[in-house]
Amino acid sequence: MPEEIYFLCMLHNIGAVSSEKSMTLEEVARWTALEPEKARTTIYKLVEANYVGVVISGGIQRYHVTVDGIRKVLSMYS
Amino acid sequence: MKVCILTWEFPPRIVGGIARHCFGLAKALVKENHEVHVVSLEFPGTPLDEDVDGVKVHRVIVELGHPSFTTWTLLFNHFMEKKVGALNKDVSFNTIHIHDWLAAPAGIAAKHCLNKPMVATVHSTEAGRAQGLHSPDSYLVDGWEWWMTYEAKRVIVVSDSVKWEIHNHFRTPQDKIDVIPNGIDVTRYQKERPRDSFRRLYGVDPHEKLVLFIGRLAPQKGVEYLIWAIPSIIQHCPGAKFVIAGDGWSRSYLEGLVDSTGYGNRTRFTGFISDSDLVDLTMSADVLVVPSIYEPFGIVALEGMAAGIPVVASNVGGLAEIIEHDRSGVLVYPRNPQSIAWGVNRVLSDPGYSRWLADNARMRVRDSYTWEAVAKKTAKAYERACAE
């Protein structure tokens, strides 16, 4: 499984599955035990692929899995 | 009877066949005058509680998460279990019905806490999906599957193949197992066949042959064997083009494999497509190939048969029970590209034979695989569970 899709699955499993449940980069990095810079690079790839959405709340960018992203995650699980 | 169905997938949250199965079964049970509640997981844009064709659907919010898939599964089961407990205060269910290991912890807890008989449907096994147990997570899932079959009063399986599989692997007593095949809603395919313009969306011209695969891109679906068959199919049928509809973790490997055959320009990977587009795509195809190496049932084969499309499928599992070789489809050797190519070429080269297969297949599906029949048999399983 490509690394960014594995990361997407983790983002889904930690619950960032809607704009209301979006998380900051720091929160995501903490949950997934990734270095923040690595998490940033990976999340941006997923944003470009439309698997992750971005919301801005209080001037801070927060991230969540989109519907396309949820479908992608579900397709990984048998 | 008041039934609570627990499932991790329910439309529009669709992963594989379980969502379609649960939806078809639930609606048919309602038509048989049962009260059916489905407890599943939240999905964006979908109400948490709704009535769908008489089925009361409850989607739980999973308030806790964890990166690990198996831990996440335990967590969402906890919230499903809480929902079942809350619903039972008003409804007082007769039976809890769980689908696969993913809803097992919630169902088993509901059985003991609410003192209700539990029925479990085994749609597939980890040992079958992974062709053995190769990782700690696999052993964990296998253990949960055994536990589910142990705790259930009745175990429903979708084919004789799965019955023997769980009897041999989990030592489930044969007299505890009910074989109830999947059904299909044939009315979805009773419409005018979309042809040329729809095929062009997938790069297939009217004079070309559309060879279709539908399913998750996972190893047990055997897509690589279809890909290895592509050169031989094109040699016999130069106008063949291939559409691989679905997504999964093998996708990038399979795309690379197609490129290595030199026929990347004749093959399209669609990724996820909507249910309505899937129906149209199926009806537009010249042949549907199901090259699975492990297939407990094979709802997609039924869908091809209902759509009036000739089906070429591996002679494995439920596929071998659904399809009568050389009458309602063509069965080929699994893991064998030459055999797959032979089957596809046979169908593509003889339109009269192809039509005859498809007509027989349509009749077989209409007569033997309705959700009404599935619901009646399932209700009997519930009665047996309540009586024991």
Boltz contact constraints between the chains, C-beta under 6 A:
constraints:
  - contact:
      token1: [A, 1]
      token2: [B, 249]
      max_distance: 6.0
  - contact:
      token1: [A, 10]
      token2: [B, 67]
      max_distance: 6.0
  - contact:
      token1: [A, 13]
      token2: [B, 65]
      max_distance: 6.0
  - contact:
      token1: [A, 13]
      token2: [B, 67]
      max_distance: 6.0
  - contact:
      token1: [A, 13]
      token2: [B, 72]
      max_distance: 6.0
  - contact:
      token1: [A, 14]
      token2: [B, 65]
      max_distance: 6.0
  - contact:
      token1: [A, 14]
      token2: [B, 67]
      max_distance: 6.0
  - contact:
      token1: [A, 15]
      token2: [B, 65]
      max_distance: 6.0
  - contact:
      token1: [A, 18]
      token2: [B, 44]
      max_distance: 6.0
  - contact:
      token1: [A, 32]
      token2: [B, 67]
      max_distance: 6.0
  - contact:
      token1: [A, 67]
      token2: [B, 44]
      max_distance: 6.0
  - contact:
      token1: [A, 71]
      token2: [B, 272]
      max_distance: 6.0
  - contact:
      token1: [A, 74]
      token2: [B, 15]
      max_distance: 6.0
  - contact:
      token1: [A, 75]
      token2: [B, 247]
      max_distance: 6.0
  - contact:
      token1: [A, 75]
      token2: [B, 248]
      max_distance: 6.0
  - contact:
      token1: [A, 76]
      token2: [B, 249]
      max_distance: 6.0
  - contact:
      token1: [A, 78]
      token2: [B, 129]
      max_distance: 6.0
  - contact:
      token1: [A, 78]
      token2: [B, 218]
      max_distance: 6.0
